[in-house]
Amino acid sequence: MVPPVTPATPSARSAALDALRRAEKGRVFLRDALHAVFEETRLEPRDRALATQLAAGIVRHRRTLRLFVSHARVARGFDRPRGLATARRARGKGRRATTIQPDLLAILELGAFQLLFLDRVPDYAAVNEAAEAARRAARGKKSGDKAAGFANGVLRGVQRLIARHDPDGLPAPDAVPHPDGGVVRLREAVLPDPREDRAAFLGAAYSYPDWLVARWLDAFGDEAEAVCRWSNRRPRLFARANPMFYLTPGEYTGGAVIPPGEYTGGAVPGPRPGCLDVSDLDPARLESLLAEGSLTIQDPSAMLAVEALRPAPGEEVLDLCASPGTKTTQILEAMRGEGRVVACDRNREKLEPLRQMAAARGAKNLTLCLVDDLGRAAPAKGFDAALLDAPCSNTGVLARRVEARWRLRPDDLEELPRRQLELLALAGGFVRPGGRLVYSTCSLEVEENEGVVRAFLHTHPPWRLAASEQLLPAAHHDGAFWALLKKGVRNLFSRKGS
């Protein structure tokens, strides 16, 4: 087993491996596993950032990394190292197959990720560190020597596959996409032939399940590869400036990032007032600004739903699925402390981040409640506006929610829309006549977006669609969907298929 990180011996790489182990064993989100590791260690902010990059990169590129490990292992002719791989008889084949144990596989994936995609670590250091990690993970000196030799040999095989980074190249069977652009040229073909199966090629190259890529090819055609590419990038980190705090751009950024109002958001139409790229801001300074509430981490695409809702000072606004509170704070800031926001979620655990946020920011016009208690918290006349940022498949934010691609199943895209429609009907029932409702997701799937809205409009005649937008992932923002619903506004969806 990979030994848990202790306060006496933390490092970015061991922290990444420990977080991966916890996420896999406990079936928790990687961000939560990383948070738990950071709580137990004395890692500096920059080391935390590196640990996060390594752990997220391994999960994000898992299929591609395992393809390289497997290719190198076969090419080098390695048998299973005793104590580090399990043997099983291949069903109906009469031969033995081997499976590398999860801890060793994570070490190999970490080494392969560094060799393929990180320039800051010399190749020899990445290989040697992996070999030593494998030695420590094994039990006993003999097993440790075998494990170290196995890791060294496999990663040397991966290293020999790599020719160079071509910043202008395009993906091919002998060229794997680099998350920072271009490709890593290989000395031989490793990826499937796109002429035979494009979904399998894109899935292996960009590390997605074939079934999901096939859906995107059907839905987006030639844009599907761009969706794969941008959803696999190492995302930039954006923050929303709190207009209720007066800080000059220099106080936010030290001159290091874009001041409020000047960031155009790439393909996001129009300026994003108060949106800052804080990717290169000193981590300690960023943590300080987040703690005091003058900044809130939020992608530009995630700001669009509240902007469409346009909450105004003095209104009463419902945020139905509010945890962890990012859009709740955006609503509060737009209302300038006047009026009331009721923020709900399904259990007390979900409400806790909201409670902490309200206490830290001194929010006086915020009411927290469970969904089951919403009837008692709602105003008698109904809410002026409501936001439903619905639980969804997360296919628009796979660059950030890295596990989602591996946990999502085709059946989920049948069950999720049913729950989303129930929540939309619930939210709509608490909005006053003449009010407005925004439904939003971070999904790219039509069943969760237009499909849910059409189904709602079909069964709730007083409501009409005023506007909607589907945003695909791009260089400077995630994917998102929002729909603004009102009464007495012409339905922009045709009746056909509604």
Secondary structure, DSSP 8 states (H G I E B T S, - for coil): ------TTS--HHHHHHHHHHHHHHHT--HHHHHHHHHHHS---HHHHHHHHHHHHHHHHTHHHHHHHHHHHHHHHT----TTTEEEEE-TTT-SEEEEE-HHHHHHHHHHHHHHHH-SSS-HHHHHHHHHHHHHHHSSSHHHHHHHHHHHHHHHHHHHHHEEEEETT---BTTEEE-TTSSEEEESS--S--TTT-HHHHHHHHHT--HHHHHHHHHHHGGGHHHHHHHTTS----EEEE-TTS---HHHHHTTSS--TT----TTSSS--TTEEE-TTS-HHHHHHHHHHTSEEE--GGGGHHHHHH---TT-EEEESS-TT-HHHHHHHHHHTT-SEEEEEESSHHHHHHHHHHHHHHT-SSEEEEEGGGHHHHS-TT-EEEEEEE-----TT-TTTSTTHHHH--TTHHHHHHHHHHHHHHHHHHTEEEEEEEEEEES---TTTTHHHHHHHHHH-TTEEEEEEEEE--BTTB--EEEEEEEESS--SS-STT-
